[in-house]
């Protein structure tokens, strides 16, 4: 039986790959593929021109993937629905998985939250120390 090191892995087992979970690796890979494909599709379809992939989250069984986008207008949602099969085909052609995850698209709430926080900060104005530095 192979000895185990302090980290709990077998002696001689490859490092790195086990520390980075499979779903996280798939998330990153799908994000790259979808972003590249959306860039290509955006060249022909103006509805997708300003759509940016913020993140991808796959289920544990890799059957579904939620694609988080910077914004999702009605027109962009329609375009994505039309091109979903093409995006899944691109994934199937570039990634070796048992099955290609079914894609769903949603606007990333973090983008709206960040914009809201910036607006609140703008309304508050500069901090007292910043006002003193400006000569006020």
TITI-412130 format. One record per atom (N, C-alpha, C): residue number from 1; atom name; x, y, z. Coordinates in Angstrom, 1 decimal, always signed. Layout:
% TITI-412130
seq=NUM&atom=CA&x=X&y=Y&z=Z
...
This chain:
% TITI-412130
seq=1&atom=N&x=+0.8&y=-1.2&z=+0.0
seq=1&atom=CA&x=+0.0&y=+0.0&z=+0.0
seq=1&atom=C&x=+0.9&y=+1.2&z=+0.0
seq=2&atom=N&x=+0.5&y=+2.2&z=-0.8
seq=2&atom=CA&x=+1.3&y=+3.4&z=-0.9
seq=2&atom=C&x=+1.2&y=+4.3&z=+0.4
seq=3&atom=N&x=+2.4&y=+4.8&z=+0.7
seq=3&atom=CA&x=+2.4&y=+5.7&z=+1.9
seq=3&atom=C&x=+1.7&y=+7.0&z=+1.7
seq=4&atom=N&x=+1.1&y=+7.6&z=+2.7
seq=4&atom=CA&x=+0.5&y=+8.9&z=+2.6
seq=4&atom=C&x=+1.4&y=+10.0&z=+3.2
seq=5&atom=N&x=+1.4&y=+11.1&z=+2.6
seq=5&atom=CA&x=+2.2&y=+12.2&z=+3.1
seq=5&atom=C&x=+1.3&y=+13.0&z=+4.1
seq=6&atom=N&x=+1.9&y=+14.0&z=+4.7
seq=6&atom=CA&x=+1.2&y=+14.8&z=+5.6
seq=6&atom=C&x=-0.1&y=+15.5&z=+5.0
seq=7&atom=N&x=+0.0&y=+15.8&z=+3.7
seq=7&atom=CA&x=-1.1&y=+16.5&z=+3.0
seq=7&atom=C&x=-2.2&y=+15.5&z=+2.8
seq=8&atom=N&x=-2.1&y=+14.2&z=+3.0
seq=8&atom=CA&x=-3.1&y=+13.2&z=+2.8
seq=8&atom=C&x=-3.2&y=+12.6&z=+1.5
seq=9&atom=N&x=-2.2&y=+12.9&z=+0.6
seq=9&atom=CA&x=-2.2&y=+12.3&z=-0.7
seq=9&atom=C&x=-1.2&y=+11.2&z=-0.7
seq=10&atom=N&x=-1.4&y=+10.3&z=-1.7
seq=10&atom=CA&x=-0.4&y=+9.2&z=-1.9
seq=10&atom=C&x=+0.9&y=+9.7&z=-2.3
seq=11&atom=N&x=+2.0&y=+9.1&z=-1.8
seq=11&atom=CA&x=+3.3&y=+9.5&z=-2.2
seq=11&atom=C&x=+3.5&y=+9.2&z=-3.6
seq=12&atom=N&x=+4.0&y=+10.2&z=-4.4
seq=12&atom=CA&x=+4.2&y=+10.0&z=-5.8
seq=12&atom=C&x=+3.0&y=+10.4&z=-6.6
seq=13&atom=N&x=+1.8&y=+10.8&z=-6.0
seq=13&atom=CA&x=+0.7&y=+11.2&z=-6.7
seq=13&atom=C&x=+0.9&y=+12.6&z=-7.3
seq=14&atom=N&x=+0.4&y=+12.9&z=-8.4
seq=14&atom=CA&x=+0.6&y=+14.3&z=-9.0
seq=14&atom=C&x=+0.0&y=+15.3&z=-8.1
seq=15&atom=N&x=+0.7&y=+16.4&z=-8.0
seq=15&atom=CA&x=+0.2&y=+17.5&z=-7.2
seq=15&atom=C&x=-0.5&y=+18.6&z=-8.1
seq=16&atom=N&x=-1.2&y=+19.5&z=-7.5
seq=16&atom=CA&x=-1.8&y=+20.6&z=-8.3
seq=16&atom=C&x=-3.2&y=+20.2&z=-8.8
seq=17&atom=N&x=-3.3&y=+19.2&z=-9.6
seq=17&atom=CA&x=-4.6&y=+18.9&z=-10.2
seq=17&atom=C&x=-5.7&y=+18.5&z=-9.1
seq=18&atom=N&x=-5.3&y=+17.9&z=-8.1
seq=18&atom=CA&x=-6.2&y=+17.5&z=-7.0
seq=18&atom=C&x=-6.6&y=+18.7&z=-6.1
seq=19&atom=N&x=-5.7&y=+19.6&z=-6.0
seq=19&atom=CA&x=-6.0&y=+20.8&z=-5.2
seq=19&atom=C&x=-7.0&y=+21.8&z=-5.9
seq=20&atom=N&x=-7.1&y=+21.6&z=-7.2
seq=20&atom=CA&x=-8.0&y=+22.5&z=-7.9
seq=20&atom=C&x=-9.2&y=+21.6&z=-8.4
seq=21&atom=N&x=-10.3&y=+21.7&z=-7.8
seq=21&atom=CA&x=-11.4&y=+20.7&z=-8.1
seq=21&atom=C&x=-11.9&y=+20.7&z=-9.5
seq=22&atom=N&x=-12.4&y=+19.6&z=-9.9
seq=22&atom=CA&x=-12.7&y=+19.4&z=-11.3
seq=22&atom=C&x=-13.8&y=+20.4&z=-11.8
seq=23&atom=N&x=-14.8&y=+20.7&z=-11.0
seq=23&atom=CA&x=-15.8&y=+21.6&z=-11.4
seq=23&atom=C&x=-15.2&y=+23.0&z=-11.6
seq=24&atom=N&x=-14.3&y=+23.4&z=-10.8
seq=24&atom=CA&x=-13.6&y=+24.7&z=-10.9
seq=24&atom=C&x=-12.8&y=+24.7&z=-12.2
seq=25&atom=N&x=-12.2&y=+23.7&z=-12.6
seq=25&atom=CA&x=-11.4&y=+23.6&z=-13.8
seq=25&atom=C&x=-12.4&y=+23.7&z=-15.0
seq=26&atom=N&x=-13.5&y=+23.0&z=-14.9
seq=26&atom=CA&x=-14.5&y=+23.0&z=-16.0
seq=26&atom=C&x=-15.1&y=+24.4&z=-16.1
seq=27&atom=N&x=-15.4&y=+25.0&z=-15.0
seq=27&atom=CA&x=-16.0&y=+26.4&z=-15.0
seq=27&atom=C&x=-15.1&y=+27.3&z=-15.8
seq=28&atom=N&x=-13.8&y=+27.3&z=-15.4
seq=28&atom=CA&x=-12.8&y=+28.1&z=-16.1
seq=28&atom=C&x=-12.7&y=+27.9&z=-17.6
seq=29&atom=N&x=-12.7&y=+26.6&z=-17.9
seq=29&atom=CA&x=-12.6&y=+26.2&z=-19.3
seq=29&atom=C&x=-13.8&y=+26.6&z=-20.1
seq=30&atom=N&x=-15.0&y=+26.4&z=-19.6
seq=30&atom=CA&x=-16.2&y=+26.8&z=-20.3
seq=30&atom=C&x=-16.3&y=+28.3&z=-20.4
seq=31&atom=N&x=-15.9&y=+29.0&z=-19.4
seq=31&atom=CA&x=-15.9&y=+30.5&z=-19.5
seq=31&atom=C&x=-15.0&y=+30.9&z=-20.7
seq=32&atom=N&x=-13.9&y=+30.4&z=-20.8
seq=32&atom=CA&x=-13.0&y=+30.8&z=-21.9
seq=32&atom=C&x=-13.6&y=+30.4&z=-23.3
seq=33&atom=N&x=-14.2&y=+29.2&z=-23.4
seq=33&atom=CA&x=-14.8&y=+28.8&z=-24.7
seq=33&atom=C&x=-16.0&y=+29.6&z=-25.0
seq=34&atom=N&x=-16.9&y=+29.8&z=-24.1
seq=34&atom=CA&x=-18.1&y=+30.6&z=-24.3
seq=34&atom=C&x=-17.7&y=+32.1&z=-24.7
seq=35&atom=N&x=-16.8&y=+32.7&z=-23.9
seq=35&atom=CA&x=-16.4&y=+34.0&z=-24.2
seq=35&atom=C&x=-15.8&y=+34.2&z=-25.6
seq=36&atom=N&x=-15.0&y=+33.2&z=-26.0
seq=36&atom=CA&x=-14.5&y=+33.3&z=-27.4
seq=36&atom=C&x=-15.6&y=+33.1&z=-28.4
seq=37&atom=N&x=-16.5&y=+32.2&z=-28.2
seq=37&atom=CA&x=-17.6&y=+32.0&z=-29.2
seq=37&atom=C&x=-18.5&y=+33.2&z=-29.2
seq=38&atom=N&x=-18.8&y=+33.8&z=-28.1
seq=38&atom=CA&x=-19.7&y=+35.0&z=-28.0
seq=38&atom=C&x=-19.0&y=+36.2&z=-28.8
seq=39&atom=N&x=-17.7&y=+36.2&z=-28.7
seq=39&atom=CA&x=-17.0&y=+37.3&z=-29.4
seq=39&atom=C&x=-17.1&y=+37.1&z=-30.9
seq=40&atom=N&x=-17.0&y=+35.8&z=-31.4
seq=40&atom=CA&x=-17.2&y=+35.5&z=-32.8
seq=40&atom=C&x=-18.7&y=+35.8&z=-33.2
seq=41&atom=N&x=-19.6&y=+35.4&z=-32.4
seq=41&atom=CA&x=-21.0&y=+35.6&z=-32.7
seq=41&atom=C&x=-21.4&y=+37.1&z=-32.6
seq=42&atom=N&x=-20.8&y=+37.8&z=-31.7
seq=42&atom=CA&x=-21.0&y=+39.3&z=-31.6
seq=42&atom=C&x=-20.6&y=+40.1&z=-32.8
seq=43&atom=N&x=-19.6&y=+39.5&z=-33.6
seq=43&atom=CA&x=-19.1&y=+40.2&z=-34.8
seq=43&atom=C&x=-20.3&y=+40.2&z=-35.9
seq=44&atom=N&x=-21.1&y=+39.1&z=-35.9
seq=44&atom=CA&x=-22.2&y=+39.0&z=-36.8
seq=44&atom=C&x=-23.5&y=+39.5&z=-36.3
seq=45&atom=N&x=-23.7&y=+39.4&z=-35.0
seq=45&atom=CA&x=-25.0&y=+39.7&z=-34.3
seq=45&atom=C&x=-24.8&y=+40.9&z=-33.3
seq=46&atom=N&x=-25.3&y=+42.0&z=-33.6
seq=46&atom=CA&x=-25.0&y=+43.2&z=-32.8
seq=46&atom=C&x=-25.7&y=+43.1&z=-31.4
seq=47&atom=N&x=-26.7&y=+42.2&z=-31.2
seq=47&atom=CA&x=-27.3&y=+42.0&z=-29.9
seq=47&atom=C&x=-26.3&y=+41.4&z=-28.9
seq=48&atom=N&x=-25.3&y=+40.7&z=-29.4
seq=48&atom=CA&x=-24.3&y=+40.1&z=-28.5
seq=48&atom=C&x=-23.0&y=+40.9&z=-28.5
seq=49&atom=N&x=-22.9&y=+42.0&z=-29.1
seq=49&atom=CA&x=-21.7&y=+42.8&z=-29.2
seq=49&atom=C&x=-21.1&y=+43.2&z=-27.8
seq=50&atom=N&x=-21.9&y=+43.6&z=-26.9
seq=50&atom=CA&x=-21.4&y=+44.0&z=-25.6
seq=50&atom=C&x=-21.6&y=+43.1&z=-24.5
seq=51&atom=N&x=-21.9&y=+41.8&z=-24.8
seq=51&atom=CA&x=-22.1&y=+40.8&z=-23.8
seq=51&atom=C&x=-20.8&y=+40.2&z=-23.3
seq=52&atom=N&x=-20.5&y=+40.2&z=-22.0
seq=52&atom=CA&x=-19.3&y=+39.7&z=-21.5
seq=52&atom=C&x=-19.6&y=+38.5&z=-20.5
seq=53&atom=N&x=-18.9&y=+37.5&z=-20.6
seq=53&atom=CA&x=-19.0&y=+36.3&z=-19.7
seq=53&atom=C&x=-18.3&y=+36.6&z=-18.4
seq=54&atom=N&x=-19.0&y=+36.8&z=-17.3
seq=54&atom=CA&x=-18.4&y=+37.1&z=-16.0
seq=54&atom=C&x=-17.9&y=+35.8&z=-15.3
seq=55&atom=N&x=-18.7&y=+34.7&z=-15.4
seq=55&atom=CA&x=-18.4&y=+33.5&z=-14.7
seq=55&atom=C&x=-19.3&y=+32.4&z=-15.3
seq=56&atom=N&x=-18.9&y=+31.2&z=-15.0
seq=56&atom=CA&x=-19.7&y=+30.0&z=-15.4
seq=56&atom=C&x=-19.7&y=+29.1&z=-14.1
seq=57&atom=N&x=-20.8&y=+28.5&z=-13.8
seq=57&atom=CA&x=-21.0&y=+27.6&z=-12.7
seq=57&atom=C&x=-21.6&y=+26.3&z=-13.2
seq=58&atom=N&x=-20.9&y=+25.2&z=-13.1
seq=58&atom=CA&x=-21.5&y=+23.9&z=-13.5
seq=58&atom=C&x=-22.0&y=+23.2&z=-12.3
seq=59&atom=N&x=-23.0&y=+22.4&z=-12.5
seq=59&atom=CA&x=-23.5&y=+21.5&z=-11.4
seq=59&atom=C&x=-22.4&y=+20.5&z=-11.1
seq=60&atom=N&x=-22.5&y=+19.8&z=-10.0
seq=60&atom=CA&x=-21.6&y=+18.8&z=-9.6
seq=60&atom=C&x=-21.5&y=+17.6&z=-10.5
seq=61&atom=N&x=-22.7&y=+17.3&z=-11.2
seq=61&atom=CA&x=-22.7&y=+16.2&z=-12.1
seq=61&atom=C&x=-22.4&y=+16.7&z=-13.6
seq=62&atom=N&x=-22.1&y=+18.0&z=-13.7
seq=62&atom=CA&x=-21.7&y=+18.6&z=-15.0
seq=62&atom=C&x=-22.9&y=+18.5&z=-16.1
seq=63&atom=N&x=-24.1&y=+18.4&z=-15.6
seq=63&atom=CA&x=-25.2&y=+18.3&z=-16.6
seq=63&atom=C&x=-25.8&y=+19.7&z=-17.0
seq=64&atom=N&x=-25.6&y=+20.6&z=-16.1
seq=64&atom=CA&x=-26.1&y=+22.0&z=-16.3
seq=64&atom=C&x=-25.0&y=+23.0&z=-16.0
seq=65&atom=N&x=-25.0&y=+24.1&z=-16.7
seq=65&atom=CA&x=-24.1&y=+25.2&z=-16.5
seq=65&atom=C&x=-24.8&y=+26.5&z=-16.6
seq=66&atom=N&x=-24.6&y=+27.3&z=-15.6
seq=66&atom=CA&x=-25.2&y=+28.7&z=-15.6
seq=66&atom=C&x=-24.1&y=+29.6&z=-16.0
seq=67&atom=N&x=-24.4&y=+30.4&z=-17.0
seq=67&atom=CA&x=-23.4&y=+31.4&z=-17.6
seq=67&atom=C&x=-23.8&y=+32.8&z=-17.0
seq=68&atom=N&x=-23.0&y=+33.4&z=-16.2
seq=68&atom=CA&x=-23.2&y=+34.7&z=-15.7
seq=68&atom=C&x=-22.7&y=+35.8&z=-16.6
seq=69&atom=N&x=-23.5&y=+36.7&z=-17.1
seq=69&atom=CA&x=-23.1&y=+37.7&z=-18.0
seq=69&atom=C&x=-23.2&y=+39.1&z=-17.4
seq=70&atom=N&x=-22.4&y=+40.1&z=-17.9
seq=70&atom=CA&x=-22.4&y=+41.4&z=-17.4
seq=70&atom=C&x=-23.7&y=+42.1&z=-17.4
seq=71&atom=N&x=-24.5&y=+41.8&z=-18.5
seq=71&atom=CA&x=-25.8&y=+42.4&z=-18.7
seq=71&atom=C&x=-26.6&y=+41.4&z=-19.6
seq=72&atom=N&x=-27.9&y=+41.4&z=-19.4
seq=72&atom=CA&x=-28.7&y=+40.5&z=-20.2
seq=72&atom=C&x=-30.0&y=+41.2&z=-20.6
seq=73&atom=N&x=-29.9&y=+41.9&z=-21.8
seq=73&atom=CA&x=-31.1&y=+42.6&z=-22.3
seq=73&atom=C&x=-32.0&y=+41.5&z=-22.9
seq=74&atom=N&x=-33.2&y=+41.9&z=-23.2
seq=74&atom=CA&x=-34.2&y=+41.0&z=-23.8
seq=74&atom=C&x=-33.7&y=+40.6&z=-25.2
seq=75&atom=N&x=-33.1&y=+41.5&z=-25.9
seq=75&atom=CA&x=-32.5&y=+41.1&z=-27.3
seq=75&atom=C&x=-31.3&y=+40.2&z=-27.1
seq=76&atom=N&x=-30.5&y=+40.4&z=-26.1
seq=76&atom=CA&x=-29.3&y=+39.5&z=-26.0
seq=76&atom=C&x=-29.8&y=+38.1&z=-25.5
seq=77&atom=N&x=-30.8&y=+38.1&z=-24.6
seq=77&atom=CA&x=-31.4&y=+36.8&z=-24.2
seq=77&atom=C&x=-32.0&y=+36.0&z=-25.3
seq=78&atom=N&x=-32.6&y=+36.7&z=-26.3
seq=78&atom=CA&x=-33.2&y=+36.0&z=-27.4
seq=78&atom=C&x=-32.1&y=+35.5&z=-28.3
seq=79&atom=N&x=-31.0&y=+36.3&z=-28.5
seq=79&atom=CA&x=-29.9&y=+35.9&z=-29.3
seq=79&atom=C&x=-29.2&y=+34.7&z=-28.7
seq=80&atom=N&x=-29.0&y=+34.7&z=-27.4
seq=80&atom=CA&x=-28.4&y=+33.6&z=-26.7
seq=80&atom=C&x=-29.3&y=+32.3&z=-26.8
seq=81&atom=N&x=-30.6&y=+32.5&z=-26.7
seq=81&atom=CA&x=-31.5&y=+31.3&z=-26.9
seq=81&atom=C&x=-31.3&y=+30.7&z=-28.3
seq=82&atom=N&x=-31.2&y=+31.6&z=-29.2
seq=82&atom=CA&x=-31.0&y=+31.1&z=-30.6
seq=82&atom=C&x=-29.7&y=+30.4&z=-30.8
seq=83&atom=N&x=-28.6&y=+30.9&z=-30.1
seq=83&atom=CA&x=-27.3&y=+30.4&z=-30.4
seq=83&atom=C&x=-26.8&y=+29.4&z=-29.3
seq=84&atom=N&x=-27.7&y=+29.0&z=-28.4
seq=84&atom=CA&x=-27.3&y=+28.1&z=-27.3
seq=84&atom=C&x=-26.8&y=+26.8&z=-27.8
seq=85&atom=N&x=-27.4&y=+26.2&z=-28.8
seq=85&atom=CA&x=-27.0&y=+24.9&z=-29.4
seq=85&atom=C&x=-25.6&y=+25.1&z=-30.0
seq=86&atom=N&x=-25.4&y=+26.2&z=-30.7
seq=86&atom=CA&x=-24.1&y=+26.4&z=-31.3
seq=86&atom=C&x=-23.0&y=+26.6&z=-30.2
seq=87&atom=N&x=-23.3&y=+27.2&z=-29.1
seq=87&atom=CA&x=-22.3&y=+27.3&z=-28.0
seq=87&atom=C&x=-22.0&y=+26.0&z=-27.4
seq=88&atom=N&x=-23.1&y=+25.2&z=-27.2
seq=88&atom=CA&x=-22.9&y=+23.8&z=-26.7
seq=88&atom=C&x=-22.1&y=+23.0&z=-27.6
seq=89&atom=N&x=-22.3&y=+23.1&z=-28.9
seq=89&atom=CA&x=-21.5&y=+22.4&z=-29.9
seq=89&atom=C&x=-20.0&y=+22.8&z=-29.9
seq=90&atom=N&x=-19.8&y=+24.1&z=-29.7
seq=90&atom=CA&x=-18.4&y=+24.5&z=-29.5
seq=90&atom=C&x=-17.7&y=+23.9&z=-28.3
seq=91&atom=N&x=-18.5&y=+23.8&z=-27.2
seq=91&atom=CA&x=-17.9&y=+23.2&z=-26.0
seq=91&atom=C&x=-17.7&y=+21.7&z=-26.3
seq=92&atom=N&x=-18.6&y=+21.0&z=-26.9
seq=92&atom=CA&x=-18.4&y=+19.6&z=-27.2
seq=92&atom=C&x=-17.2&y=+19.3&z=-28.1
seq=93&atom=N&x=-17.0&y=+20.3&z=-29.0
seq=93&atom=CA&x=-15.8&y=+20.1&z=-29.9
seq=93&atom=C&x=-14.5&y=+20.4&z=-29.2
seq=94&atom=N&x=-14.5&y=+21.1&z=-28.1
seq=94&atom=CA&x=-13.2&y=+21.5&z=-27.5
seq=94&atom=C&x=-12.9&y=+20.8&z=-26.2
seq=95&atom=N&x=-13.9&y=+20.3&z=-25.5
seq=95&atom=CA&x=-13.7&y=+19.7&z=-24.2
seq=95&atom=C&x=-14.2&y=+18.2&z=-24.2
seq=96&atom=N&x=-13.4&y=+17.4&z=-23.6
seq=96&atom=CA&x=-13.8&y=+16.0&z=-23.6
seq=96&atom=C&x=-14.5&y=+15.7&z=-22.3
seq=97&atom=N&x=-15.9&y=+15.7&z=-22.4
seq=97&atom=CA&x=-16.7&y=+15.4&z=-21.2
seq=97&atom=C&x=-17.7&y=+14.3&z=-21.6
seq=98&atom=N&x=-18.2&y=+13.6&z=-20.7
seq=98&atom=CA&x=-19.2&y=+12.5&z=-20.9
seq=98&atom=C&x=-20.4&y=+13.1&z=-21.7
seq=99&atom=N&x=-20.9&y=+14.3&z=-21.2
seq=99&atom=CA&x=-22.0&y=+15.0&z=-21.8
seq=99&atom=C&x=-21.7&y=+16.5&z=-21.7
seq=100&atom=N&x=-22.2&y=+17.2&z=-22.7
seq=100&atom=CA&x=-22.1&y=+18.6&z=-22.7
seq=100&atom=C&x=-23.1&y=+19.3&z=-21.8
seq=101&atom=N&x=-22.7&y=+20.1&z=-20.9
seq=101&atom=CA&x=-23.7&y=+20.7&z=-20.0
seq=101&atom=C&x=-24.7&y=+21.6&z=-20.7
seq=102&atom=N&x=-26.0&y=+21.5&z=-20.3
seq=102&atom=CA&x=-27.0&y=+22.4&z=-20.8
seq=102&atom=C&x=-26.8&y=+23.8&z=-20.3
seq=103&atom=N&x=-26.7&y=+24.7&z=-21.2
seq=103&atom=CA&x=-26.4&y=+26.1&z=-20.8
seq=103&atom=C&x=-27.6&y=+26.9&z=-20.5
seq=104&atom=N&x=-27.6&y=+27.7&z=-19.4
seq=104&atom=CA&x=-28.6&y=+28.7&z=-19.1
seq=104&atom=C&x=-27.8&y=+30.0&z=-18.9
seq=105&atom=N&x=-28.5&y=+31.1&z=-19.1
seq=105&atom=CA&x=-27.8&y=+32.4&z=-19.0
seq=105&atom=C&x=-28.6&y=+33.3&z=-18.1
seq=106&atom=N&x=-27.8&y=+34.1&z=-17.3
seq=106&atom=CA&x=-28.4&y=+35.1&z=-16.3
seq=106&atom=C&x=-27.4&y=+36.3&z=-16.2
seq=107&atom=N&x=-28.0&y=+37.4&z=-15.9
seq=107&atom=CA&x=-27.2&y=+38.6&z=-15.6
seq=107&atom=C&x=-26.5&y=+38.4&z=-14.2
seq=108&atom=N&x=-25.3&y=+38.8&z=-14.1
seq=108&atom=CA&x=-24.5&y=+38.7&z=-12.9
seq=108&atom=C&x=-25.0&y=+39.7&z=-11.9
seq=109&atom=N&x=-25.5&y=+39.3&z=-10.8
seq=109&atom=CA&x=-26.0&y=+40.3&z=-9.8
seq=109&atom=C&x=-24.9&y=+41.2&z=-9.2
seq=110&atom=N&x=-23.6&y=+40.7&z=-9.3
seq=110&atom=CA&x=-22.5&y=+41.4&z=-8.7
seq=110&atom=C&x=-22.3&y=+42.7&z=-9.5
seq=111&atom=N&x=-22.5&y=+42.7&z=-10.8
seq=111&atom=CA&x=-22.3&y=+43.9&z=-11.6
seq=111&atom=C&x=-23.3&y=+45.0&z=-11.2
seq=112&atom=N&x=-24.6&y=+44.6&z=-11.0
seq=112&atom=CA&x=-25.6&y=+45.6&z=-10.6
seq=112&atom=C&x=-25.3&y=+46.1&z=-9.1
seq=113&atom=N&x=-24.8&y=+45.2&z=-8.3
seq=113&atom=CA&x=-24.5&y=+45.6&z=-6.9
seq=113&atom=C&x=-23.3&y=+46.5&z=-6.9
seq=114&atom=N&x=-22.3&y=+46.3&z=-7.7
seq=114&atom=CA&x=-21.2&y=+47.1&z=-7.7
seq=114&atom=C&x=-21.5&y=+48.5&z=-8.2
seq=115&atom=N&x=-22.4&y=+48.6&z=-9.3
seq=115&atom=CA&x=-22.8&y=+49.9&z=-9.8
seq=115&atom=C&x=-23.6&y=+50.6&z=-8.7
seq=116&atom=N&x=-24.4&y=+49.9&z=-8.0
seq=116&atom=CA&x=-25.2&y=+50.6&z=-6.9
seq=116&atom=C&x=-24.3&y=+51.1&z=-5.8
seq=117&atom=N&x=-23.3&y=+50.4&z=-5.4
seq=117&atom=CA&x=-22.3&y=+50.8&z=-4.4
seq=117&atom=C&x=-21.6&y=+52.1&z=-4.9
seq=118&atom=N&x=-21.2&y=+52.1&z=-6.1
seq=118&atom=CA&x=-20.5&y=+53.3&z=-6.7
seq=118&atom=C&x=-21.4&y=+54.5&z=-6.7
seq=119&atom=N&x=-22.7&y=+54.3&z=-7.0
seq=119&atom=CA&x=-23.6&y=+55.4&z=-7.0
seq=119&atom=C&x=-23.8&y=+56.0&z=-5.6
seq=120&atom=N&x=-23.9&y=+55.1&z=-4.6
seq=120&atom=CA&x=-24.0&y=+55.5&z=-3.2
seq=120&atom=C&x=-22.7&y=+56.3&z=-2.8
seq=121&atom=N&x=-21.6&y=+55.8&z=-3.1
seq=121&atom=CA&x=-20.3&y=+56.5&z=-2.8
seq=121&atom=C&x=-20.3&y=+57.9&z=-3.5
seq=122&atom=N&x=-20.7&y=+58.0&z=-4.7
seq=122&atom=CA&x=-20.7&y=+59.3&z=-5.4
seq=122&atom=C&x=-21.7&y=+60.3&z=-4.7
seq=123&atom=N&x=-22.8&y=+59.8&z=-4.3
seq=123&atom=CA&x=-23.8&y=+60.7&z=-3.6
seq=123&atom=C&x=-23.2&y=+61.2&z=-2.2
seq=124&atom=N&x=-22.5&y=+60.3&z=-1.6
seq=124&atom=CA&x=-21.9&y=+60.7&z=-0.3
seq=124&atom=C&x=-20.9&y=+61.8&z=-0.5
seq=125&atom=N&x=-20.2&y=+61.7&z=-1.5
seq=125&atom=CA&x=-19.1&y=+62.8&z=-1.8
seq=125&atom=C&x=-17.8&y=+62.3&z=-1.2
seq=126&atom=N&x=-16.8&y=+63.2&z=-1.4
seq=126&atom=CA&x=-15.5&y=+62.8&z=-1.0
seq=126&atom=C&x=-15.4&y=+62.8&z=+0.6
seq=127&atom=N&x=-14.5&y=+62.0&z=+1.1
seq=127&atom=CA&x=-14.3&y=+62.0&z=+2.5
seq=127&atom=C&x=-13.7&y=+63.3&z=+3.0
seq=128&atom=N&x=-13.8&y=+63.6&z=+4.3
seq=128&atom=CA&x=-13.3&y=+64.9&z=+4.8
seq=128&atom=C&x=-11.8&y=+65.1&z=+4.5
seq=129&atom=N&x=-11.0&y=+64.0&z=+4.6
seq=129&atom=CA&x=-9.6&y=+64.1&z=+4.4
seq=129&atom=C&x=-9.3&y=+64.4&z=+2.9
seq=130&atom=N&x=-10.1&y=+63.9&z=+2.0
seq=130&atom=CA&x=-10.0&y=+64.2&z=+0.6
seq=130&atom=C&x=-10.3&y=+65.7&z=+0.3
seq=131&atom=N&x=-11.3&y=+66.2&z=+1.0
seq=131&atom=CA&x=-11.7&y=+67.6&z=+0.8
seq=131&atom=C&x=-10.6&y=+68.5&z=+1.3
seq=132&atom=N&x=-9.9&y=+68.2&z=+2.4
seq=132&atom=CA&x=-8.8&y=+69.0&z=+2.8
seq=132&atom=C&x=-7.6&y=+69.0&z=+1.9
seq=133&atom=N&x=-7.4&y=+67.9&z=+1.2
seq=133&atom=CA&x=-6.3&y=+67.8&z=+0.2
seq=133&atom=C&x=-6.6&y=+68.7&z=-1.0
seq=134&atom=N&x=-7.8&y=+68.9&z=-1.3
seq=134&atom=CA&x=-8.2&y=+69.6&z=-2.5
seq=134&atom=C&x=-8.1&y=+71.1&z=-2.2
seq=135&atom=N&x=-7.8&y=+71.5&z=-1.1
seq=135&atom=CA&x=-7.6&y=+72.9&z=-0.7
seq=135&atom=C&x=-8.9&y=+73.5&z=-0.2
seq=136&atom=N&x=-9.9&y=+72.7&z=+0.2
seq=136&atom=CA&x=-11.2&y=+73.1&z=+0.7
seq=136&atom=C&x=-11.2&y=+73.1&z=+2.2
